[in-house]
Amino acid sequence: MRGGRFAERRPDLADVRAAHPYARLDQRYGVAAALVAEFDQRPVEAVQQPVHGVVVAGVQRPVEGECDLGGEGEDGGGVEADAQAPVGGAGEFGGGQAVEVEEVLYRLYEAARAAGVRRVVFASSNHAVGFTPRPADGSGAIPVDTPRRPDTYYGLSKGFGEDLASLYWDLHGIETVSVRIGSCFPEPTSVRMLSIWLSPSDCARLLDAALTAPGVGHTVVYGSSANTRLWWDLSTARALGYTPRDDSEPYAAELIAAQGPLDPDNPAHDRLGGAFCTDPPRWPH
């Protein structure tokens, strides 16, 4: 999910229900909750019917001259957003890219502060802790307070976003749930993904909980389904009211037969970030 989903202070919930009949709505985060529910049906970008009070846009540059999130005061709504550096390898992260990431996130939080938006849901990533060794059998799940060990500049940018979220909570009282997303795909496609898979429907449930849970302050959660082979601790996500329903285990036998089990002597298998730690992809976002 790229860019932001912006919710105005007082959405027209009748319009939202007409366009999104499967959405669970409430007065505080009506439009945002509608978009979360819509994600479980089809990508937000594919929604053709306009919904009053919603802007789906990137935050690399201001929207219509300003980064306007709408809302004000205590009635401000919520915003879901994502920004990151290119993945790249060592020595490939230029100063301009660093400034862009910092400015995008700063612009987002400043716009939220000016508009009275009370909460941000930030799309962080497991790659913020990608160099963390995966847990050995029986060693217990990795907690959210494990030291950050980014595996790429992409992961580094996610760590910056989490720190900025913490700063704006302490300085300005803007709440954030930073979601360290695992791998959100219709189904897992690798043996590693059996441990970090987040189904699209569980993603919708998690984002809905992040938008509607009371009193989150700045909370960091891992984003995964209830996988049998789960590597990290979902307790902070569950504390928001997140109840995952899916498990990657039905895909395990076929994937292991095709790809073999994880090899502890393979660096790409030994760290949370997988191949990002050894051969990061060269995609431009």
HELIX and SHEET records of a PDB file:
HELIX    1   1 LEU A   13  ALA A   19  1                                   7    
HELIX    2   2 GLY A   30  PHE A   39  1                                  10    
HELIX    3   3 VAL A   44  ALA A   46  5                                   3    
HELIX    4   4 GLY A   73  ASP A   75  5                                   3    
HELIX    5   5 GLY A   95  ALA A  115  1                                  21    
HELIX    6   6 ASN A  126  VAL A  129  5                                   4    
HELIX    7   7 TYR A  153  HIS A  172  1                                  20    
HELIX    8   8 MET A  193  ILE A  196  1                                   4    
HELIX    9   9 PRO A  200  THR A  212  1                                  13    
HELIX   10  10 SER A  235  ALA A  239  1                                   5    
HELIX   11  11 GLU A  249  TYR A  251  5                                   3    
HELIX   12  12 ALA A  252  GLN A  259  1                                   8    
HELIX   13  13 PRO A  267  ASP A  270  1                                   4    
HELIX   14  14 GLY A  274  CYS A  277  5                                   4    
SHEET    1   A 6 VAL A  54  ALA A  57  0                                        
SHEET    2   A 6 GLY A   3  ALA A   7 -1                                        
SHEET    3   A 6 GLY A  78  ASP A  82 -1                                        
SHEET    4   A 6 ARG A 119  SER A 125  1                                        
SHEET    5   A 6 GLU A 175  ILE A 181  1                                        
SHEET    6   A 6 HIS A 218  GLY A 223  1                                        
SHEET    1   B 2 SER A 183  CYS A 184  0                                        
SHEET    2   B 2 TRP A 197  LEU A 198  1                                        
END                                                                             
